[in-house]
């Protein structure tokens, strides 16, 4: 089974959970001996782990042909019975407005590998290159991860006729608290409408896809995310010992989707009862300055720490130095970070509005807006050793059995069904 996947991030260079999930799922799928995965990303850095898949840098694929090749391209269009005008539109699109910002001297589009101001242009350029890749690589099925790559997946499907699976890691309803960007919604809806099957990371997201994007429930399957086993390097990080103060941590993007203000408000209430507690907000985002001001307004700045963006080993160093982990997300399609915390033996508090709440029995669940309940849970875990120990032991046992290998088997079953159909 050969899968051509389109993604936007891949470790170790990630900006959020998309890259982590892409890595875990592909690694889990690669445990199937006949699984062959080619994974495309806009801009690889050269240090990605390619031991279980092949990575193609979209920025390394030429999209400009020599003039002598245009007759060949025209003939290819004729073979698939497309309107001749499509050939000219395609050629003109390739040649139109080439600036050094987008195309280098060997005819490849340039990509930032991030989320730049011209993101929609990069998405469009990615889709053009996807058509080139699809024409030259052998594969059985197309798999596009998140809205940024849906146009690429659709282009690959259109030029090859191969079935397309799109993987919804989040929707704009999650990211915007309902204030949806019409351009993003249009890309998401078009991808869902034209995909052969849709995978969502939780039942919460599945309902959003069905209700907000008007998709046939029979076309949408939930495959919950999982967590990677801890490496020896991570296991070697020392646990928190001999530190009197209790540390409660928020780790993630500091954006309105993640509910950081609820964490700050709950922290202020906990400090009224437990003045020796410390709070860490690890991450970056457009609400960071607002959170710094809120902490100052609540007069808790001496007990509150902002670390900035963290990745890789740094994430686990923060987790292992924590007594409690909190994810107060307003709308979280899944949320891998609580699983990572529980792996490290850190009791976790999660919002009921998160996908991972569907599969975790040994995390404390509260409504994101219920600051009183969140503060009570924080205070109880740092005050009662028996409760802390119970959640630590049972939580770790639980997440150790949530494996990417199992998620990969579910995805493979979807592939097989589509190809057999």
JOQUI-V488984 format. One record per residue. N is the residue number from 0. RES is the residue in one letter. PHI is phi in degrees with one decimal (none if undefined). PSI is psi in whole degrees, 0 to 359 (999 if undefined). Layout:
N|RES|PHI|PSI + N|RES|PHI|PSI
//
This chain:
0|X|none|120 + 1|X|-109.1|121 + 2|X|-112.3|131 + 3|X|-102.3|112 + 4|X|-107.9|144 + 5|X|-117.0|124 + 6|X|-133.0|180 + 7|X|-121.4|334 + 8|X|-131.8|154 + 9|X|-156.9|133 + 10|X|-58.2|152 + 11|X|-88.0|2 + 12|X|-100.1|93 + 13|X|-132.2|157 + 14|X|-121.0|358 + 15|X|-171.6|197 + 16|X|-75.1|343 + 17|X|-59.9|315 + 18|X|-65.8|320 + 19|X|-62.4|316 + 20|X|-67.5|321 + 21|X|-62.0|317 + 22|X|-64.6|310 + 23|X|-61.5|315 + 24|X|-65.0|314 + 25|X|-65.9|322 + 26|X|-65.1|319 + 27|X|-65.7|319 + 28|X|-67.2|326 + 29|X|-66.1|347 + 30|X|-69.1|344 + 31|X|-79.0|121 + 32|X|-60.7|334 + 33|X|-99.8|13 + 34|X|-90.9|125 + 35|X|-123.0|113 + 36|X|-115.1|128 + 37|X|-109.5|122 + 38|X|-116.4|120 + 39|X|-98.7|136 + 40|X|-136.3|155 + 41|X|-58.2|314 + 42|X|-147.7|94 + 43|X|-73.3|158 + 44|X|-108.6|355 + 45|X|98.5|349 + 46|X|-111.2|17 + 47|X|-72.5|149 + 48|X|-76.6|112 + 49|X|-111.8|27 + 50|X|-74.6|342 + 51|X|-127.5|2 + 52|X|-157.9|174 + 53|X|-112.1|131 + 54|X|-103.3|132 + 55|X|-111.3|126 + 56|X|-84.8|116 + 57|X|-61.1|332 + 58|X|-73.0|355 + 59|X|-105.4|3 + 60|X|-99.8|115 + 61|X|-65.6|138 + 62|X|-119.5|0 + 63|X|-110.2|122 + 64|X|-98.2|159 + 65|X|-65.5|155 + 66|X|-55.4|325 + 67|X|-68.1|347 + 68|X|-91.3|349 + 69|X|-66.3|330 + 70|X|-64.5|322 + 71|X|-63.2|316 + 72|X|-63.1|318 + 73|X|-60.8|320 + 74|X|-66.2|322 + 75|X|-62.8|319 + 76|X|-61.9|319 + 77|X|-64.4|324 + 78|X|-64.0|324 + 79|X|-93.1|13 + 80|X|61.9|40 + 81|X|-93.3|157 + 82|X|-59.2|133 + 83|X|-55.3|332 + 84|X|-64.3|331 + 85|X|-60.5|325 + 86|X|-62.2|314 + 87|X|-69.2|321 + 88|X|-61.1|318 + 89|X|-63.6|313 + 90|X|-63.3|316 + 91|X|-65.8|325 + 92|X|-64.8|320 + 93|X|-64.1|318 + 94|X|-84.7|337 + 95|X|-67.2|131 + 96|X|51.3|43 + 97|X|-70.8|116 + 98|X|-112.6|157 + 99|X|-65.1|347 + 100|X|-68.4|330 + 101|X|-110.5|330 + 102|X|-128.0|131 + 103|X|-92.0|186 + 104|X|-75.8|356 + 105|X|-110.9|17 + 106|X|82.5|25 + 107|X|-109.4|144 + 108|X|-68.1|146 + 109|X|-98.3|138 + 110|X|-127.4|148 + 111|X|-77.5|332 + 112|X|76.0|13 + 113|X|-133.5|218 + 114|X|-128.5|74 + 115|X|-77.9|175 + 116|X|-63.3|330 + 117|X|-96.5|40 + 118|X|-57.9|318 + 119|X|-63.6|326 + 120|X|-67.2|320 + 121|X|-65.8|322 + 122|X|-61.9|317 + 123|X|-64.8|316 + 124|X|-62.9|321 + 125|X|-58.2|317 + 126|X|-65.9|326 + 127|X|-63.5|313 + 128|X|-65.9|327 + 129|X|-58.2|323 + 130|X|-64.5|322 + 131|X|-65.6|315 + 132|X|-62.7|316 + 133|X|-62.1|328 + 134|X|-75.1|341 + 135|X|-113.8|349 + 136|X|-112.6|136 + 137|X|-78.3|133 + 138|X|-161.3|163 + 139|X|-103.3|330 + 140|X|-149.4|152 + 141|X|-111.3|138 + 142|X|-135.8|114 + 143|X|-110.1|127 + 144|X|-98.2|113 + 145|X|68.8|165 + 146|X|-59.7|331 + 147|X|-60.4|333 + 148|X|-109.2|1 + 149|X|-59.5|316 + 150|X|-60.6|324 + 151|X|-64.2|315 + 152|X|-61.9|319 + 153|X|-65.3|319 + 154|X|-63.2|317 + 155|X|-61.6|322 + 156|X|-66.5|317 + 157|X|-64.6|326 + 158|X|-88.2|346 + 159|X|-120.5|337 + 160|X|77.6|7 + 161|X|-79.1|150 + 162|X|-66.0|146 + 163|X|-116.5|127 + 164|X|-108.7|128 + 165|X|-108.9|144 + 166|X|-113.1|111 + 167|X|-89.0|100 + 168|X|-84.6|337 + 169|X|-168.0|162 + 170|X|-121.6|167 + 171|X|-68.6|341 + 172|X|-65.4|326 + 173|X|-72.2|314 + 174|X|-71.0|332 + 175|X|-110.4|2 + 176|X|55.5|37 + 177|X|93.8|347 + 178|X|-86.4|74 + 179|X|-74.5|138 + 180|X|-77.9|120 + 181|X|-62.7|328 + 182|X|-66.5|316 + 183|X|-67.0|315 + 184|X|-58.1|319 + 185|X|-61.4|318 + 186|X|-65.7|316 + 187|X|-62.5|312 + 188|X|-64.6|317 + 189|X|-62.7|320 + 190|X|-63.4|315 + 191|X|-66.4|318 + 192|X|-61.0|324 + 193|X|-103.4|358 + 194|X|-75.8|155 + 195|X|-81.9|332 + 196|X|-156.1|153 + 197|X|-121.8|127 + 198|X|-105.2|131 + 199|X|-116.9|154 + 200|X|-86.0|357 + 201|X|-162.3|165 + 202|X|-68.5|330 + 203|X|-57.9|312 + 204|X|-69.1|324 + 205|X|-59.4|317 + 206|X|-64.2|322 + 207|X|-62.9|316 + 208|X|-62.3|318 + 209|X|-70.8|315 + 210|X|-84.5|319 + 211|X|-90.7|335 + 212|X|-111.8|2 + 213|X|57.5|51 + 214|X|-100.7|150 + 215|X|-66.3|123 + 216|X|-54.2|328 + 217|X|-67.3|344 + 218|X|-93.6|355 + 219|X|-120.1|124 + 220|X|-123.8|136 + 221|X|-87.1|129 + 222|X|-128.0|103 + 223|X|-64.0|147 + 224|X|-68.8|174 + 225|X|-141.0|202 + 226|X|-144.4|144 + 227|X|-74.5|142 + 228|X|-60.3|148 + 229|X|-69.7|135 + 230|X|-76.8|167 + 231|X|-62.2|326 + 232|X|-63.7|318 + 233|X|-71.4|319 + 234|X|-61.0|332 + 235|X|-77.4|347 + 236|X|-66.7|127 + 237|X|-66.9|144 + 238|X|-74.4|165 + 239|X|-68.0|118 + 240|X|-139.6|143 + 241|X|71.7|11 + 242|X|-102.7|120 + 243|X|-69.7|315 + 244|X|-66.8|141 + 245|X|-87.5|134 + 246|X|-111.6|125 + 247|X|-117.5|127 + 248|X|-121.6|138 + 249|X|-111.1|130 + 250|X|-136.7|115 + 251|X|163.5|183 + 252|X|-67.1|134 + 253|X|-89.5|77 + 254|X|-132.1|168 + 255|X|-64.5|334 + 256|X|-62.8|327 + 257|X|-87.3|353 + 258|X|63.8|41 + 259|X|-63.1|330 + 260|X|-65.1|330 + 261|X|-70.9|326 + 262|X|-63.5|315 + 263|X|-64.2|315 + 264|X|-64.3|320 + 265|X|-66.7|322 + 266|X|-59.3|317 + 267|X|-61.3|322 + 268|X|-70.1|320 + 269|X|-62.9|319 + 270|X|-66.3|340 + 271|X|-68.3|334 + 272|X|-108.0|333 + 273|X|-132.9|79 + 274|X|-64.8|346 + 275|X|-90.8|3 + 276|X|-72.2|151 + 277|X|-124.1|149 + 278|X|-125.1|137 + 279|X|-120.9|129 + 280|X|-114.3|101 + 281|X|-100.6|120 + 282|X|146.1|184 + 283|X|-143.8|165 + 284|X|162.1|176 + 285|X|-72.7|352 + 286|X|-103.1|9 + 287|X|-63.1|312 + 288|X|-63.0|323 + 289|X|-63.5|322 + 290|X|-70.0|324 + 291|X|-62.5|318 + 292|X|-66.3|320 + 293|X|-64.0|319 + 294|X|-60.2|318 + 295|X|-65.2|319 + 296|X|-63.4|326 + 297|X|-83.4|359 + 298|X|60.9|41 + 299|X|-123.2|18 + 300|X|-60.6|331 + 301|X|-73.2|347 + 302|X|-114.8|11 + 303|X|-127.3|136 + 304|X|-128.6|132 + 305|X|-108.4|122 + 306|X|-98.1|340 + 307|X|85.3|184 + 308|X|-66.0|139 + 309|X|-131.6|148 + 310|X|-149.7|165 + 311|X|58.6|229 + 312|X|-61.7|328 + 313|X|-58.2|321 + 314|X|-57.9|314 + 315|X|-73.7|331 + 316|X|-64.4|320 + 317|X|-67.6|315 + 318|X|-61.8|316 + 319|X|-70.5|344 + 320|X|-91.5|5 + 321|X|-105.0|153 + 322|X|-98.3|332 + 323|X|-144.1|142 + 324|X|-115.1|139 + 325|X|-128.8|130 + 326|X|-124.8|94 + 327|X|-92.6|37 + 328|X|-59.7|140 + 329|X|-73.9|321 + 330|X|-151.9|103 + 331|X|-118.4|108 + 332|X|-52.2|317 + 333|X|-137.9|278 + 334|X|102.6|90 + 335|X|-80.4|334 + 336|X|-58.9|323 + 337|X|-63.0|326 + 338|X|-64.7|320 + 339|X|-65.5|320 + 340|X|-64.5|314 + 341|X|-65.7|328 + 342|X|-57.2|323 + 343|X|-84.4|6 + 344|X|78.0|27 + 345|X|-104.6|115 + 346|X|-55.7|141 + 347|X|-124.4|144 + 348|X|-115.1|125 + 349|X|-128.9|156 + 350|X|-77.9|148 + 351|X|-66.7|344 + 352|X|-91.3|38 + 353|X|-129.8|145 + 354|X|-64.2|324 + 355|X|-66.3|340 + 356|X|-62.1|339 + 357|X|-71.5|337 + 358|X|-120.6|358 + 359|X|-105.8|121 + 360|X|-96.7|339 + 361|X|-112.6|34 + 362|X|-117.8|147 + 363|X|-79.6|129 + 364|X|-113.3|130 + 365|X|-136.3|158 + 366|X|-68.7|139 + 367|X|-58.2|328 + 368|X|-84.5|351 + 369|X|-88.1|82 + 370|X|-62.8|324 + 371|X|-62.7|314 + 372|X|-65.4|321 + 373|X|-64.1|316 + 374|X|-65.2|319 + 375|X|-60.7|318 + 376|X|-65.5|316 + 377|X|-57.6|309 + 378|X|-61.6|317 + 379|X|-63.1|316 + 380|X|-66.9|322 + 381|X|-83.4|349 + 382|X|-100.4|326 + 383|X|-109.1|105 + 384|X|-57.3|324 + 385|X|-64.3|320 + 386|X|-66.0|316 + 387|X|-59.6|313 + 388|X|-65.6|319 + 389|X|-61.0|310 + 390|X|-66.5|325 + 391|X|-62.6|310 + 392|X|-72.7|309 + 393|X|-68.7|325 + 394|X|-64.6|317 + 395|X|-65.5|317 + 396|X|-58.7|321 + 397|X|-66.0|308 + 398|X|-73.3|337 + 399|X|-64.6|343 + 400|X|-105.1|9 + 401|X|-102.3|97 + 402|X|-114.8|145 + 403|X|-64.2|332 + 404|X|-57.6|319 + 405|X|-69.3|320 + 406|X|-62.6|319 + 407|X|-62.1|324 + 408|X|-65.9|323 + 409|X|-66.9|320 + 410|X|-64.6|319 + 411|X|-62.0|322 + 412|X|-61.7|321 + 413|X|-64.2|315 + 414|X|-53.7|309 + 415|X|-60.3|319 + 416|X|-62.7|317 + 417|X|-65.2|316 + 418|X|-71.3|325 + 419|X|-70.7|328 + 420|X|-66.3|999
//
